[in-house]
Amino acid sequence: MTEQPTARDPRSPSPSEVGPVLTVADLHVRYGGSHVLQGVSFDVPATGVTALLGRNGVGKTTTLKAIIGLAPRSGRIVLRGKEIQDEPTPRIIRAGIGYVPEDREVFGGLTVDENLRLVDPDLGVDAPIVGRLFPDLVARGKQRAGTLSGGQQQMVSLARVLLRTTSVLLVDEPTKGLAPKLVTEVADVLAEVARTTPILLVEQNLPLVRRIADTVVVLDAGQVVHRGGAAELVADADLTRELLGVSMRREGVA
């Protein structure tokens, strides 16, 4: 499949030309006797997509949960220059962090429109951003979310978060378990969203990372072991295999 353009508009400043929207500094998470995150530090630029990569179990999802206060943590978390590590989760969300969890968490007994009206009671599927990015959801507005495919439920989860004004979007493995066609559709949406809202993305699909990510942060055993450009990492087969234990040749195409 032909590679699509990356998410960032070439007229926009590169991630290195503006300050970070989110800074994570010396982040630690402990569960009982397990030291899951051990001093994780990185920045999320104010533009584009930052991919958080690593083998299974290295702390990627825990990092996202720690940022929004769903995991016990210590360290500094700075959103647009303001420290938020001592704030409760609802205040962190209201401050401008959107979170799309790995398991989507749609309300299966509610319709698509009702799921969206939990965030925007006045518009639901009639919200302009839904019509622009998720036309299929408009057509399925009266369908119960529990009867949707995995990819359609992922779109509901994304749309629900995007109905709020966000400074940065945290997205956890949005293409996990999806068919290739749906992977491409989710990638298209994320690429479009990233034109205006920076994204911190946990993802295993390296072709998708190559397509839409600007920068990468790689975790191993609860620590950051690599930071750099996404294109440079996925172009280096030896480094990719060393850090992630995978080869591009084995990955699906986004």
C-alpha positions as CSV (number, residue, x, y, z in Angstrom):
1,M,0.0,0.0,0.0
2,T,1.3,3.5,-0.8
3,E,2.5,5.4,2.1
4,Q,0.3,8.3,3.1
5,P,1.5,11.8,4.1
6,T,2.3,12.3,7.7
7,A,0.0,14.0,10.1
8,R,1.8,17.3,10.5
9,D,1.0,20.1,8.0
10,P,4.3,21.1,6.4
11,R,3.5,24.7,6.9
12,S,3.3,24.2,10.7
13,P,6.4,24.5,12.9
14,S,8.2,21.3,13.6
15,P,8.0,19.8,17.1
16,S,11.5,21.1,17.9
17,E,10.5,24.7,17.1
18,V,8.0,25.2,19.8
19,G,7.9,24.3,23.5
20,P,6.4,21.1,24.9
21,V,2.7,21.0,25.7
22,L,3.3,18.2,28.2
23,T,6.4,17.4,30.3
24,V,6.9,14.2,32.3
25,A,9.9,14.4,34.7
26,D,11.2,11.6,37.0
27,L,7.9,9.7,36.9
28,H,7.7,6.7,39.3
29,V,4.9,4.3,39.8
30,R,4.8,1.5,42.3
31,Y,2.2,-1.2,42.8
32,G,2.9,-3.1,46.0
33,G,6.4,-4.3,45.7
34,S,6.7,-3.7,41.9
35,H,8.5,-0.5,40.8
36,V,6.7,-0.2,37.4
37,L,8.0,3.2,36.2
38,Q,11.5,4.1,37.3
39,G,12.2,7.8,36.7
40,V,10.5,8.2,33.3
41,S,11.1,11.6,31.7
42,F,10.1,13.0,28.3
43,D,8.4,15.9,26.6
44,V,5.4,15.9,24.3
45,P,5.8,18.6,21.6
46,A,3.0,21.1,21.0
47,T,2.5,19.7,17.5
48,G,2.2,16.3,15.9
49,V,2.3,12.8,17.2
50,T,4.7,11.4,19.8
51,A,4.6,7.6,19.9
52,L,5.3,5.8,23.2
53,L,6.8,2.5,22.2
54,G,8.2,-0.6,23.9
55,R,7.6,-4.3,24.3
56,N,4.6,-5.6,26.2
57,G,4.7,-5.0,29.9
58,V,7.3,-2.2,30.0
59,G,5.0,0.5,31.4
60,K,3.4,2.3,28.4
61,T,-0.2,2.1,29.5
62,T,0.9,2.8,33.1
63,T,2.6,6.0,31.9
64,L,-0.7,7.3,30.4
65,K,-2.7,6.4,33.5
66,A,-0.1,8.0,35.7
67,I,-0.3,11.2,33.7
68,I,-4.0,11.6,34.3
69,G,-3.9,10.3,37.9
70,L,-5.2,6.8,37.5
71,A,-2.0,5.2,38.8
72,P,-0.2,6.1,42.1
73,R,2.8,8.2,41.0
74,S,5.5,10.6,42.1
75,G,7.4,13.0,40.0
76,R,6.5,16.1,38.0
77,I,3.8,16.4,35.3
78,V,3.5,19.8,33.6
79,L,0.7,20.7,31.2
80,R,1.2,24.0,29.4
81,G,3.6,25.3,32.1
82,K,1.4,24.3,35.0
83,E,2.2,21.4,37.3
84,I,-0.7,18.9,37.6
85,Q,0.8,15.9,39.4
86,D,-1.1,16.8,42.6
87,E,-4.5,17.3,40.9
88,P,-7.3,14.7,40.9
89,T,-8.2,13.1,37.6
90,P,-11.3,15.1,36.9
91,R,-9.4,18.4,37.2
92,I,-6.6,17.0,35.0
93,I,-9.2,16.2,32.3
94,R,-10.8,19.6,32.6
95,A,-7.4,21.2,32.4
96,G,-7.1,19.8,28.8
97,I,-5.9,16.2,28.7
98,G,-8.0,13.9,26.7
99,Y,-7.7,10.1,27.2
100,V,-8.8,7.3,24.9
101,P,-8.2,4.0,26.8
102,E,-7.1,0.7,25.3
103,D,-10.4,-1.0,26.0
104,R,-12.5,1.9,24.5
105,E,-15.1,1.9,27.3
106,V,-18.1,2.8,25.3
107,F,-21.5,2.4,26.9
108,G,-22.8,-0.6,25.0
109,G,-26.5,-0.2,26.1
110,L,-26.6,3.4,24.9
111,T,-26.9,4.5,21.2
112,V,-24.0,6.2,19.5
113,D,-25.7,9.5,19.8
114,E,-26.4,8.9,23.5
115,N,-22.7,8.1,24.1
116,L,-21.7,11.4,22.6
117,R,-24.4,13.4,24.3
118,L,-22.9,12.4,27.6
119,V,-20.2,14.9,26.7
120,D,-22.2,17.3,24.4
121,P,-25.9,17.1,25.5
122,D,-26.9,19.6,22.8
123,L,-25.4,18.1,19.7
124,G,-24.2,14.5,20.0
125,V,-23.7,13.1,16.5
126,D,-24.8,16.5,15.1
127,A,-21.6,18.1,16.4
128,P,-19.6,19.5,13.4
129,I,-16.4,17.5,14.3
130,V,-18.4,14.3,14.3
131,G,-19.7,14.9,10.8
132,R,-16.3,15.9,9.6
133,L,-14.2,13.1,11.1
134,F,-16.7,10.3,11.8
135,P,-19.5,10.4,9.1
136,D,-20.2,6.7,9.7
137,L,-21.2,7.5,13.3
138,V,-23.7,10.1,12.1
139,A,-25.4,7.4,10.0
140,R,-25.3,5.0,13.0
141,G,-26.5,7.5,15.6
142,K,-29.5,5.5,16.7
143,Q,-27.5,2.2,16.8
144,R,-26.6,0.7,20.2
145,A,-22.8,1.1,20.7
146,G,-22.5,-2.5,21.9
147,T,-23.5,-3.8,18.5
148,L,-20.8,-1.9,16.7
149,S,-17.6,-3.4,15.4
150,G,-14.4,-2.9,17.3
151,G,-13.3,-0.2,14.9
152,Q,-16.6,1.6,15.1
153,Q,-16.4,1.5,18.9
154,Q,-12.9,3.0,18.7
155,M,-14.3,5.8,16.6
156,V,-17.0,6.5,19.2
157,S,-14.3,6.6,21.9
158,L,-12.3,9.0,19.9
159,A,-15.2,11.2,19.0
160,R,-16.4,11.4,22.6
161,V,-13.0,12.8,23.7
162,L,-12.7,15.2,20.8
163,L,-16.1,16.8,21.7
164,R,-14.1,18.5,24.5
165,T,-11.4,21.1,23.9
166,T,-8.1,19.4,24.6
167,S,-4.5,20.5,24.8
168,V,-3.1,17.1,24.3
169,L,-4.7,13.7,23.5
170,L,-3.5,10.4,25.1
171,V,-4.4,7.4,22.9
172,D,-3.7,3.8,24.1
173,E,-3.3,1.2,21.3
174,P,-6.2,2.4,19.2
175,T,-5.7,-0.2,16.4
176,K,-5.3,-3.3,18.6
177,G,-7.3,-6.2,17.3
178,L,-8.6,-4.3,14.3
179,A,-8.7,-5.5,10.7
180,P,-6.2,-3.8,8.3
181,K,-9.0,-1.6,6.7
182,L,-10.1,-0.3,10.0
183,V,-6.5,0.3,11.1
184,T,-6.2,2.6,8.1
185,E,-9.4,4.4,9.0
186,V,-8.3,5.0,12.6
187,A,-4.9,6.1,11.3
188,D,-6.6,8.6,9.0
189,V,-8.6,10.1,11.9
190,L,-5.5,10.3,14.1
191,A,-3.5,12.0,11.4
192,E,-6.2,14.6,10.8
193,V,-6.7,15.2,14.6
194,A,-2.9,15.7,15.0
195,R,-3.0,18.7,12.6
196,T,-4.5,20.7,15.4
197,T,-4.1,18.7,18.6
198,P,-0.8,17.0,19.7
199,I,-1.1,13.3,20.5
200,L,0.8,11.0,22.8
201,L,0.2,7.6,21.2
202,V,0.8,4.1,22.5
203,E,0.9,1.8,19.4
204,Q,2.5,-1.5,18.4
205,N,1.9,-1.1,14.6
206,L,5.2,0.3,13.3
207,P,4.0,1.1,9.8
208,L,1.3,3.3,11.4
209,V,4.0,4.9,13.6
210,R,6.1,5.5,10.6
211,R,3.2,7.1,8.8
212,I,1.8,9.5,11.4
213,A,4.4,9.9,14.2
214,D,7.0,12.7,14.4
215,T,8.9,11.6,17.5
216,V,9.2,8.4,19.5
217,V,9.9,7.6,23.1
218,V,10.9,4.0,23.8
219,L,10.5,2.4,27.3
220,D,12.1,-0.7,28.6
221,A,11.8,-2.1,32.1
222,G,10.1,1.1,33.3
223,Q,12.7,3.5,31.9
224,V,13.2,5.6,28.8
225,V,15.9,4.0,26.7
226,H,15.5,6.0,23.5
227,R,14.2,9.3,22.2
228,G,14.3,10.5,18.6
229,G,12.6,10.8,15.3
230,A,10.0,8.2,14.3
231,A,11.3,7.9,10.8
232,E,14.9,7.4,11.9
233,L,13.9,4.6,14.3
234,V,11.8,2.6,12.0
235,A,14.3,3.0,9.2
236,D,17.0,1.4,11.3
237,A,16.1,-2.3,11.3
238,D,18.8,-3.3,13.8
239,L,17.8,-0.6,16.3
240,T,14.1,-1.4,15.9
241,R,14.8,-5.1,16.6
242,E,17.1,-4.2,19.6
243,L,14.6,-1.8,21.2
244,L,11.3,-3.4,20.3
245,G,12.1,-7.0,19.4
246,V,10.2,-6.7,16.1
247,S,11.0,-6.4,12.4
248,M,9.2,-4.0,10.0
249,R,8.8,-6.9,7.6
250,R,6.5,-8.7,10.1
251,E,4.3,-5.8,10.8
252,G,1.0,-5.0,9.2
253,V,0.6,-2.0,6.9
254,A,-1.4,0.9,8.3
